[in-house]
Amino acid sequence: MGRCRLHRRRKAGVRVSIAASHHPSGEKPEGAAIHVEGLNKWFGNLHVLKDVALDVAWGEKIVLCGPSGSGKSTLIRCLNQLESHQSGTVTVDGMTLSKGDDLAALRREVGMVFQHFNLFPHMSVLENCMLAPMRVRGVDSREARATALALLDRVKILDQADKYPGQLSGGQQQRVAIARALCMRPRIMLFDEPTSALDPEAVKEVLDTMVSLAEDGMTMICVTHEMGFARNVADRVIFMSDGAIVETAPPELFFQSPQTTRARDFLNQILH
């Protein structure tokens, strides 16, 4: 099976603009960022993903929404092989994924932020952000520190760099988690319900950070029930139900005139 080259970015000075970090030449790579075809996934006898097909262009912002148990989180976790699939193909940045692949190489290029922050409690915020670039990418400590500080500033939490996760609010911890993922200079960011465990004030903090990333041109797929974010930021909204993609549309069409009964029922419940 052919394997693409996973491009390494040049070790230039620290750049706070995220978009500049994934495309050093200023040009987007050829082909789709993500291509999924005929994807099927079972948990025992439960068929959780059913012939899913999906293409995501470079720089595109996708929101996955749907009722609980519809397969959204499983799909997004298949994109970086946190969950393996039984049939179909997943191609990320030109590399078709299968068991035995060098998944560490994939995960250097695909950042992920979860519902729970998963920060190391015994390490400071700054140390949390420096660890992966040094261990995985081989970045020296000086460059890792400079990048981490720049990105903590980018997500408006630089003043917390020397604190430990337990000293921060939930919204602050989630912004640290986003900065930590960005420190690896990913080309694609995946968000799996990043605001669902937060109080309303913290939700706004995190959504503002994600909006800023979107404005910077990051390729993003986000599982969320934050319909305001979907309406204002997404290029496309993908609605899932019972393990299948039921509807795909630009946000203005999806919210004003959903084409399926299932999507209309979902929006009536979540927006009223």
N, C-alpha and C positions, 0 to 999 in steps of 0.2 A: 504494500500500500504506500503510495507516495505521501510524503510528508512535507508540509511547507516549512520554510525557514521562518522561525519566530524572530522578528527583527529586534535587535538590541539598539537602544537609543544611545546617542553619543553623550559622553560625559562632559556636557557643557556646564556653564554656570547654572545656579539654581534659577528656575523659571516658575513664577507663580501662576502663569497662565497654563491651565491644565491642557487645553487643546494643543498648545505648542509641544507638550511633552509626548503626545502619541504620534505626531507626524513631524519629525525634525525637518523634513524637506519643505513642510508647509503644504504638501499634497496628500490627499487621501489615497490609501492603497486601492488597487484594483480588486474587483469582486465584492461579494457581500461580506460584511463583518461576521454574520452568523447565518448558516443555512441548516435548516432542520427539515427532514423528509421522512414521512412514514414512521414517525417515532411511536413506539409502544413500550409501556412499562407496566409491570404487574407487581403487586405485593401479595405473594401467595396467589389466591384465586381472585383477588381484587384487581380489575383492569383499570389502572389509574390514569394512563395516558393512551389515547386511542387514535392512532394514525395521524399524529400531529405534524403539520407542515408549517414552516415559518421561515421568512427571510427578513433579515435586518440589515439595512444599509449603514455604511460608516457615517457617524454623526447623527444617526436617527435616535429619537427618544420614543420608546415604546412603553405603554402602561398595560400590564396584564391585570384584569379584574374579573370578578365572578364570585359566586357564593362559596362558602367554606366547603372544602372537599372537592373542588372542581378540577384540581390538578395544577394550579398555578405555581405553587411553591415547588412541587415535584419537577415541573418543566424547567424552571429556572435553575434548579439544582442539577439537572441533567446537563445543562450547558457548560458547567465546569467539572462534571463527573463526580460531584459529591453524591449523586445517585447515578448508578449505571442503568442503561436501558437494555431491553431484551432484543428489540429489533428496530430497524430504521437507521438513519444516519444523522449524526450531529457534526457539523463542520464549523469550526471557529477559526477565523483568521486564516482560512485556507487549509487547516489541519483537520482531517476527519478523525474523530475520536473513537477509540475502541479499547477494550481491556488490554492492559500491558503497555499502553502508550506512556510516554514521559509526561505524566500529568503535572509534574512540577513546572515543566516548561510552559504548559498551558496556563497554569495559575499565576505565572509571572506576568502574563499579559491580560488576565481577566481578574479584576478586583470584585470582591463581594462584601456586602454589608447586610447583616442579619437583623432580625427582630431584637435579639439579645446581643449585647455589645461584645462579649467575649474578649475583653481586655485582660491582660495579665495583671492581677491585683497587687503583686509584689514589685511591680516595675512602675516607674513614673510614667506620666503621659509621654514625655519626650523619649524615654527608653522604649516604650511600646511602639512608637513610630519608627525608631531607628533599627529595631531588631531585624525585621525581614529583609530590608535592603542590604544589610551587612551580611546576614547569614545566607541568603538565597541568591542575591545578585552580586555579592562580593564587593559591595561599595565600601570605601574606607570610612572610618568613623567621622572624619571631618565633613566629608560630603554628605553622609547620611544625616548628620546633625543639622547642617545648613538646610537641606531639603525638608527635614521634619519641621524645623522652626518656620520656614516659609509657608508650609502647608497648614500648620497650626494657625498661623496668622491668616491664611486664606479662608479658613473656616471660623475665624473670629474667636479663637480660644488660646491664643499665644500666651496670655497671662496665666494660664493653668499648666504650663509645660512641666513645672517641677512638682506638681501635685500627683497624688496617687488616685487611681480610678474611684476608690471608695469615698474620696473627698469631693467628688463631682456629682452634679445632678444627672438625671437620666438623659436629658437633652444634651448636656455637655459631653457625657460619655459617648453618645452616639456620634456626635461631631468628631470626637477623637477617633472613633472607629472609621469614619469616612476619611479623615486625614491619614490614618495608618494605611488604609487601602491605597490611597493616592500616592503614598510614598514609594510604592513599587512601580510607579509610572505606568499604570495599566492602560491599554488601548480601549478596553470595554469595562463598564461598571454594571454589576448586577445588584439590585436592591430587593431583598425579600422582606416585605412588610416592615420597613425600618422605623415606622412611627407607631406601630400598633401597641407597644408597651409603654408609651409616653403619655404624660398629662398634656392638656391642650397648649399650654405655653411652650413646652418643650417641642411639641409637634411643629409649631411655627419655626422654631430655631432650625430644626433639621430640614424642613421643607425649603426654607430660604437658602440653605447650603446647597441642596439638590438643584434648586432653580438656577443658582449661580453656576453650577457645573454644566447644566444643560445649555446655558447661555454661552459657555466657553466652548461648546461643540463636542462634549463627551458623548460617545455612543453609550446609551443607557437602556436597560430594561428594568422596569420597576414593578413589582407586585405590590399593590396598594389598594386601600379603600378610600384614599384621599381623593375624592372626585374633583375637587377644586384644582389640585395639582394636575390631574389627568386632563382637565378641560383647558388649562392655561399653558401647559408645558409640552404635553405629548404631541408627537407627529401622528401617531396612530394609537387607538385604543383597541386592544384585543380582549374580547369577552370569552371566557371559558365556562363550560358547564359539563359535569359528568365526564371529565377527562378529555373533552374535545374542544377545539376552537369553533365556537358557534357563530361569531360575528367579528369582523375586522372593519374599522372605519376611522376616518379622521374624527377628532373629538367633537367638532361642531355637528357633524352628522350623527354620531353615536348618541349624543345627549339630546339633540332636538328631534331625531326621527329614527330610533332604533328599529332595525328591520325584523327582529325576531321577537316572538312572545316572551321567550325566556329572558332576553335582555331587557325588555320593557318591564317585566315583573321585578327584576333585580333593581333597576333604577327607581321604580316606584317605592321599593322598600328602603333603599339606601338614601334617597334624596328627600324623603318625606317623614 
